[in-house]
Amino acid sequence: MDETDRAQTLTALLPRLRRRARRYAATADAAEDLLQEALLRVWRRLAEEPPIDDLDRYVFVTLRNLARRSVPLAEELTDANMPRVEPMASLRIAQAEVLVAMSHLPPAQATLLLDHAIDGESYAELARRHGLPIGTVMSRVARGRARLRARLDLSRNRPVADMLNQRG
């Protein structure tokens, strides 16, 4: 498994890992910290020999083991042992999560949602271009947004379009 395959595997696991981390942690912030620490440890381990046979299982076990530790993660991290991460890494991970979630939408919803969110097409423009009634376009976009929010565990106040529109 090369680096690209590993990155895609980890990206595909993010929604499940995030849900599991939220079960282990007391707050959403603590869950994010736990998830990031687990991913960093697994990524470092991937560079070593021997290779990891079952990456999915290994990531979940790492997450569980970190959650069971009694010492808070924040106390372990120092400037000396913090990995260098490009500032756009979290944005790219978020965008990848949205695209994975989009792949689970029905194609009609995904197409309309992308055209509306990324290209900024109005409902009327979408209806005209796709030959659909405007009400159908509006309901498909709304259902697509709702499914994405549920899959990504986003609040109603967090627009999915924001995650798609940001450029890295």
C-alpha positions as CSV (number, residue, x, y, z in Angstrom):
1,M,0.0,0.0,0.0
2,D,1.6,3.3,-1.1
3,E,1.3,6.6,0.6
4,T,-1.7,7.7,-1.6
5,D,-3.6,4.5,-0.8
6,R,-2.9,4.9,2.9
7,A,-4.1,8.6,2.8
8,Q,-7.3,7.6,0.9
9,T,-7.9,4.8,3.4
10,L,-7.5,7.1,6.4
11,T,-9.6,9.8,4.8
12,A,-12.4,7.2,4.1
13,L,-12.2,6.2,7.8
14,L,-12.5,9.7,9.2
15,P,-16.3,9.9,9.7
16,R,-16.3,6.6,11.6
17,L,-13.2,7.5,13.6
18,R,-14.7,10.9,14.5
19,R,-17.9,9.3,15.8
20,R,-15.8,6.8,17.8
21,A,-13.6,9.5,19.2
22,R,-16.8,11.4,20.3
23,R,-17.9,8.4,22.3
24,Y,-14.5,8.2,24.1
25,A,-14.1,12.0,24.8
26,A,-16.1,14.3,27.1
27,T,-16.2,17.2,24.6
28,A,-16.1,17.7,20.9
29,D,-12.8,19.5,21.2
30,A,-11.3,16.6,23.2
31,A,-12.6,14.2,20.6
32,E,-10.9,16.1,17.8
33,D,-7.6,16.2,19.8
34,L,-7.9,12.4,20.4
35,L,-8.6,11.8,16.7
36,Q,-5.7,14.0,15.5
37,E,-3.3,12.3,17.9
38,A,-4.3,8.9,16.8
39,L,-3.9,9.8,13.1
40,L,-0.5,11.3,13.8
41,R,0.7,8.2,15.6
42,V,-0.6,5.9,12.9
43,W,0.9,8.1,10.1
44,R,4.3,8.0,11.9
45,R,4.0,4.2,12.3
46,L,3.2,3.7,8.6
47,A,6.7,5.0,7.8
48,E,8.3,2.2,9.8
49,E,8.8,-1.5,9.1
50,P,7.1,-4.0,9.2
51,P,4.0,-2.8,7.4
52,I,0.6,-2.7,9.0
53,D,-1.5,-5.6,7.7
54,D,-5.0,-4.3,8.8
55,L,-4.8,-0.5,8.7
56,D,-8.5,-0.1,9.6
57,R,-8.3,-2.2,12.7
58,Y,-4.9,-0.6,13.7
59,V,-6.3,2.9,13.6
60,F,-9.3,2.1,15.7
61,V,-7.2,0.2,18.3
62,T,-4.8,3.2,18.4
63,L,-7.7,5.5,19.0
64,R,-9.1,3.3,21.7
65,N,-5.7,2.9,23.5
66,L,-5.2,6.7,23.5
67,A,-8.7,7.2,24.9
68,R,-7.9,4.8,27.8
69,R,-4.8,6.6,28.9
70,S,-5.2,8.6,32.0
71,V,-2.8,11.4,31.1
72,P,-4.4,14.1,29.0
73,L,-3.0,14.4,25.5
74,A,-2.3,18.1,25.8
75,E,0.2,17.5,28.5
76,E,2.2,15.1,26.3
77,L,2.6,17.5,23.4
78,T,5.5,19.9,23.3
79,D,7.1,22.0,20.6
80,A,9.9,19.5,20.4
81,N,7.7,16.5,19.5
82,M,5.0,18.3,17.5
83,P,5.0,17.1,13.9
84,R,5.2,19.8,11.2
85,V,1.8,20.1,9.6
86,E,1.1,22.4,6.7
87,P,-1.6,25.0,7.7
88,M,-3.9,23.7,5.0
89,A,-3.8,20.1,6.1
90,S,-7.0,20.2,8.2
91,L,-8.9,22.1,5.4
92,R,-7.8,19.4,2.9
93,I,-9.0,16.7,5.3
94,A,-12.3,18.4,5.7
95,Q,-12.7,18.8,2.0
96,A,-11.9,15.1,1.5
97,E,-14.5,14.2,4.1
98,V,-17.1,16.2,2.3
99,L,-16.2,14.6,-1.1
100,V,-16.4,11.1,0.4
101,A,-19.8,12.0,1.9
102,M,-20.9,13.4,-1.4
103,S,-20.1,10.1,-3.1
104,H,-22.8,8.5,-0.9
105,L,-25.5,10.9,-2.2
106,P,-27.8,9.9,-5.0
107,P,-26.2,11.3,-8.2
108,A,-29.1,13.7,-8.9
109,Q,-28.7,15.3,-5.5
110,A,-24.9,15.3,-5.7
111,T,-24.8,17.0,-9.1
112,L,-27.3,19.7,-8.2
113,L,-25.6,20.3,-4.8
114,L,-22.2,20.7,-6.3
115,D,-23.4,23.0,-9.1
116,H,-25.2,25.1,-6.6
117,A,-22.5,25.2,-3.9
118,I,-19.3,25.3,-6.0
119,D,-20.4,27.1,-9.2
120,G,-23.0,29.3,-7.5
121,E,-25.7,28.5,-9.9
122,S,-29.2,29.6,-8.8
123,Y,-32.1,27.2,-8.4
124,A,-33.6,28.8,-11.6
125,E,-30.4,28.2,-13.6
126,L,-30.1,24.7,-12.4
127,A,-33.8,24.0,-13.2
128,R,-33.3,25.4,-16.7
129,R,-30.1,23.5,-17.4
130,H,-31.3,20.1,-16.1
131,G,-34.8,20.5,-17.4
132,L,-36.4,20.1,-14.0
133,P,-39.1,22.0,-12.1
134,I,-37.6,24.6,-9.7
135,G,-39.3,22.9,-6.8
136,T,-37.6,19.6,-7.6
137,V,-34.2,21.3,-7.7
138,M,-34.8,23.0,-4.4
139,S,-36.0,19.9,-2.7
140,R,-33.1,17.8,-4.1
141,V,-30.5,20.4,-2.9
142,A,-32.2,20.6,0.5
143,R,-32.2,16.8,0.9
144,G,-28.6,16.6,-0.2
145,R,-27.6,19.2,2.3
146,A,-29.5,17.4,5.1
147,R,-27.8,14.1,4.2
148,L,-24.4,15.7,4.2
149,R,-24.9,17.4,7.5
150,A,-26.1,14.1,9.0
151,R,-23.2,12.1,7.5
152,L,-20.6,14.7,8.6
153,D,-22.3,15.4,11.9
154,L,-22.5,19.2,11.2
155,S,-24.9,21.6,12.8
156,R,-27.5,23.3,10.8
157,N,-25.5,26.6,11.2
158,R,-22.4,25.2,9.4
159,P,-22.9,25.5,5.6
160,V,-21.5,22.5,3.7
161,A,-20.7,24.9,0.9
162,D,-18.1,26.6,3.1
163,M,-16.1,23.4,3.2
164,L,-16.3,22.9,-0.5
165,N,-15.6,26.4,-1.6
166,Q,-12.4,27.0,0.4
167,R,-9.3,26.6,-1.7
168,G,-6.1,25.0,-0.4
